[in-house]
Amino acid sequence: MLVWLLKFAPAFFERVAGVSTGDSQVFLTARIALATVVSFLTALFMGPYAIHWLKQRFRERIDSASARLNELHAGKKNTPTMGGIFIVLAIVVAGLICGDLSNRYLLQSLLVVIGFGAIGAHDDWIKVRSKLRGLTARQKFSWQWLVALGIGAWLYIVQVEKPQGLDLVFPFGKFSLYLHTYFVIWAAFVMVGSSNGVNLTDGLDGLASGCLIFAGSAFAVLSYLSGHRIMSEYLSIAHMTGAGELAVVFGALVGAMLGFLWFNCHPAQVFMGDSGSLPTGALLGYGALVTRQEVLLVIVGGVFVIETLSVILQIGSFRLTGKRPLTCSPLHNHFVLNGEPETRVVIRFWIGAALLAMIAVASLKIR
């Protein structure tokens, strides 16, 4: 919207465009920062009203498969859930205000957030309105794949026009694999996998939201660099014209998570629910696809990857050997059930997320 308004001052717009070295013609860096602030303030302002509204309608039911875990989390019963609704709204509002609405990456990213947010909200609705534990695994995956395939197909149309747009780029060794039309399936896999990785991590007060702040910051940097002609050439990374605009959405993600964490830190006043974890995780996957940094996504989202692997390991080991290597999965529950205070577990996971984000960005020059 701001870009559209500035275009009503042609002389000023042309002057700014003439000195731009990135792929945005109007103050991209300032708009990224502004999107972060707008999103943060939106979440902070909406928080009390949303929490009050959710408390009357959507309260958490402590009903995991572990009786011991249910006992430890008994104090969280009836805490408002579906806080992801105001996370999604904060991201969309900031994206619409600060983003260039003619940019296809920006529009696609907002569609990712809205589409996966709707799936998550439906899942949360079933949990709080019935005795079920939400959508079945088959139903949830089916809806996620349907949305992801649609966005992947649209992204394919954009990426096919660009050099390396459909390449799976390996950060080290300058090796790449051309995906051709398989890109659509790959894109869906990345978005669905990332979405569920964040979903599995969302189990302790502030855990997922804090980790998302660091991961979102890393992808804001990666998007900006990928869209910047000079910086991408200097770092020998794929240059995706228009990708810089995606940094506005990731700035909005960081702001929204900071605002949400204000209410989600221990003891949490509201939970994110699937309505928040599914869209934010999918957005990370989408950012990796646009910047052609799917491999770095494994590092940036290392905490989410480890949490997912811990669940796979737990289930796989039990089915093969009848033994469970962890006290409880995902991994954060293992530490809590072994006597670690919840706040200590969360902060240590935050430290890990911060270090992984820095390592991923620092690795760009190791080519």
Secondary structure in CASP SS format (residue, H / E / C, confidence):
PFRMAT SS
TARGET T0000
AUTHOR 0000-0000-0000
METHOD secondary structure of the structure
MODEL  1
M C 1.00
L H 1.00
V H 1.00
W H 1.00
L H 1.00
L H 1.00
K C 1.00
F C 1.00
A C 1.00
P H 1.00
A H 1.00
F H 1.00
F H 1.00
E H 1.00
R H 1.00
V H 1.00
A H 1.00
G H 1.00
V C 1.00
S C 1.00
T C 1.00
G C 1.00
D C 1.00
S C 1.00
Q C 1.00
V C 1.00
F C 1.00
L H 1.00
T H 1.00
A H 1.00
R H 1.00
I H 1.00
A H 1.00
L H 1.00
A H 1.00
T H 1.00
V H 1.00
V H 1.00
S H 1.00
F H 1.00
L H 1.00
T H 1.00
A H 1.00
L H 1.00
F H 1.00
M H 1.00
G H 1.00
P H 1.00
Y H 1.00
A H 1.00
I H 1.00
H H 1.00
W H 1.00
L H 1.00
K H 1.00
Q H 1.00
R H 1.00
F C 1.00
R E 1.00
E C 1.00
R C 1.00
I C 1.00
D C 1.00
S C 1.00
A C 1.00
S C 1.00
A H 1.00
R H 1.00
L H 1.00
N H 1.00
E H 1.00
L H 1.00
H C 1.00
A H 1.00
G H 1.00
K H 1.00
K C 1.00
N C 1.00
T C 1.00
P E 1.00
T C 1.00
M C 1.00
G C 1.00
G H 1.00
I H 1.00
F H 1.00
I H 1.00
V H 1.00
L H 1.00
A H 1.00
I H 1.00
V H 1.00
V H 1.00
A H 1.00
G H 1.00
L H 1.00
I H 1.00
C H 1.00
G C 1.00
D C 1.00
L C 1.00
S C 1.00
N C 1.00
R H 1.00
Y H 1.00
L H 1.00
L H 1.00
Q H 1.00
S H 1.00
L H 1.00
L H 1.00
V H 1.00
V H 1.00
I H 1.00
G H 1.00
F H 1.00
G H 1.00
A H 1.00
I H 1.00
G H 1.00
A H 1.00
H H 1.00
D H 1.00
D H 1.00
W H 1.00
I H 1.00
K H 1.00
V H 1.00
R H 1.00
S C 1.00
K C 1.00
L C 1.00
R C 1.00
G C 1.00
L C 1.00
T C 1.00
A H 1.00
R H 1.00
Q H 1.00
K H 1.00
F H 1.00
S H 1.00
W H 1.00
Q H 1.00
W H 1.00
L H 1.00
V H 1.00
A H 1.00
L H 1.00
G H 1.00
I H 1.00
G H 1.00
A H 1.00
W H 1.00
L H 1.00
Y H 1.00
I H 1.00
V H 1.00
Q H 1.00
V C 1.00
E C 1.00
K C 1.00
P C 1.00
Q C 1.00
G C 1.00
L C 1.00
D E 1.00
L E 1.00
V E 1.00
F C 1.00
P C 1.00
F C 1.00
G C 1.00
K C 1.00
F C 1.00
S E 1.00
L E 1.00
Y E 1.00
L C 1.00
H H 1.00
T H 1.00
Y H 1.00
F H 1.00
V H 1.00
I H 1.00
W H 1.00
A H 1.00
A H 1.00
F H 1.00
V H 1.00
M H 1.00
V H 1.00
G H 1.00
S H 1.00
S H 1.00
N H 1.00
G H 1.00
V H 1.00
N H 1.00
L H 1.00
T H 1.00
D C 1.00
G C 1.00
L C 1.00
D C 1.00
G C 1.00
L H 1.00
A H 1.00
S H 1.00
G H 1.00
C H 1.00
L H 1.00
I H 1.00
F H 1.00
A H 1.00
G H 1.00
S H 1.00
A H 1.00
F H 1.00
A H 1.00
V H 1.00
L H 1.00
S H 1.00
Y H 1.00
L H 1.00
S H 1.00
G H 1.00
H C 1.00
R H 1.00
I H 1.00
M H 1.00
S H 1.00
E H 1.00
Y H 1.00
L H 1.00
S C 1.00
I C 1.00
A C 1.00
H C 1.00
M C 1.00
T C 1.00
G C 1.00
A H 1.00
G H 1.00
E H 1.00
L H 1.00
A H 1.00
V H 1.00
V H 1.00
F H 1.00
G H 1.00
A H 1.00
L H 1.00
V H 1.00
G H 1.00
A H 1.00
M H 1.00
L H 1.00
G H 1.00
F H 1.00
L H 1.00
W H 1.00
F H 1.00
N H 1.00
C C 1.00
H C 1.00
P C 1.00
A C 1.00
Q C 1.00
V C 1.00
F C 1.00
M C 1.00
G C 1.00
D H 1.00
S H 1.00
G H 1.00
S H 1.00
L H 1.00
P H 1.00
T H 1.00
G H 1.00
A H 1.00
L H 1.00
L H 1.00
G H 1.00
Y H 1.00
G H 1.00
A H 1.00
L H 1.00
V H 1.00
T H 1.00
R C 1.00
Q C 1.00
E H 1.00
V H 1.00
L H 1.00
L H 1.00
V H 1.00
I H 1.00
V H 1.00
G C 1.00
G H 1.00
V H 1.00
F H 1.00
V H 1.00
I H 1.00
E H 1.00
T H 1.00
L H 1.00
S H 1.00
V H 1.00
I H 1.00
L H 1.00
Q H 1.00
I H 1.00
G H 1.00
S H 1.00
F H 1.00
R H 1.00
L H 1.00
T H 1.00
G C 1.00
K C 1.00
R C 1.00
P C 1.00
L C 1.00
T C 1.00
C C 1.00
S C 1.00
P C 1.00
L H 1.00
H H 1.00
N H 1.00
H H 1.00
F H 1.00
V H 1.00
L H 1.00
N C 1.00
G C 1.00
E C 1.00
P C 1.00
E H 1.00
T H 1.00
R H 1.00
V H 1.00
V H 1.00
I H 1.00
R H 1.00
F H 1.00
W H 1.00
I H 1.00
G H 1.00
A H 1.00
A H 1.00
L H 1.00
L H 1.00
A H 1.00
M H 1.00
I H 1.00
A H 1.00
V H 1.00
A H 1.00
S H 1.00
L H 1.00
K H 1.00
I C 1.00
R C 1.00
END
